[in-house]
Amino acid sequence: MLAVILAALAAVLLAVLAGPYTGGRPRLAMVLALVSVLLAGGLYALLGSPEIPGQPLARREADGGFLSGLRRAAARAPDNPTVLYYLGEAELENGHVEKAKTAWRKLLARIPKDDPRRGILEKKIEALKKKRK
């Protein structure tokens, strides 16, 4: 709602400032102002507000964008061990146990057999298996 109010204020300011650039035609300036308010209202209706649960923007930002950012990073750099590890952690934190195991299994495939981190990761995956039973 705040976005619509700010857009309306910006539209009024636009109408005032655009007056000289529209050849002194206040009607054109007001049409531009109205279009900007309608556009802001449409975006608000489409995206919603993070403060109102159940709206698209609130659902997207429920994890602060961290999980979705890690998913995008993993899509761009599927072999990055740091991204895979933290993706697994974030998936687990958000209750996606199978997705966490999948990320960590991909990571295990990239870790050398003699790497000490491998044992830690195997224990995490095993604990998840036991937890699911």
N, C-alpha and C positions, 0 to 999 in steps of 0.2 A: 504494500500500500504506500509505503514511503517513496518507492520508486515512481509511482504514478504522480504523487504530489510534487516531487522534484521535477518530473517531466513537465507538469503543468506550469510550474514556475519558470522552467527553462523555456517553455513555449511562449510565455508572456514576454520574457526577456528577448527571445528571438523576434517576436512580432515588433517590439519596440526598436530593436537594432536593425531589423531588416527593412524597416520603413524607407529609409533613404535608398536602399539598394533595389527596391521594387518600384522605383520611379514614383515614389510618393503614393503608391496605391495601397492603402491600409487593408483592403479586402484580400489581396494576395498575401500580405504578411499574416493576416489572421488565418488564412487557409493553411499556410505553412505551419503555424502554431497548432492548429487543430490536428493536422496530420501527425505532428510529433507527439501530441498527447495520445492520439489513437494508437500510434505505434508502441508507445510505452505501455499503454493499457493492454494491448495485445500480447506484448512480451510478458507482462505480469500474469495475464491469464494463462499463458502457455507454460511458463516456468514456475509460477507460484512464488512462494517466499520460504526461505529456510526456517523461519520462525513458526510456520504453520505445518504441523505434522500431516503426512499423507500427501503432500503436494510434490510434484516431480523434483523440484529443486531441493526440497527437504530430504527426499529419499536419496538423491545423488550425494548430498553433503553429510549424510548420517555418519560416515566414518571420517569426516574431515577431508575427504578426497584422497586420503593416503592410500587406501586399498586400490582405488581406481587408478591412481597414479602409478602404483607398483605394477598393476596389470598392464598398463600401457608400456611401461619400461620393459617388462618381460616380453611383450610382443615385439618390441623393437630390438631387444638384445637378449634373445632366448638362452644364450650361453653364459650370461653374466652371473657368476656364482653369488655375488652380493645381492643382486636383485632377487634371485631365486630363493635365497635364504630368508630375506625379509618378506618376500611375498608369502612364503609358507607361514611365517610368524603372523602376518596380518590376516591371512585367511583363517588361521586357527583362532585368532582373537575375535574374529567376526562369526565364528561358529561353523565355518566351512571346512570340516575335518578332511574330507576327501580331496578337496582342492589343495589343502596344506600338504597332504601326503604326496600328491602328484608333483607339486613344486619341489619338494624335498627329494623325491625319487629322481627327478631330472637333475638335481644338484648332485646326488650321489653318483650318477652316471659320469659326471665330469670331474669328480674328485679322485685323485690317485689312491690306489689301494693302501699305500703306507702313510697317508696323511692322517694325523691324529683327529682332525675334525670329522673324519668319516665315522668313527665310533660314536661320537656325540650325536651325530645326525641319525645314525642307525638306531640308537637308543630312543630318540624322540619319536621316530616312526613306529618302533615297536610299542612304545607307551600308548600311542594313538590306537594301535590295533587292539591292545588290551582294553583300552577305555571304551571302544565301540562294542565289545562283547558283553 
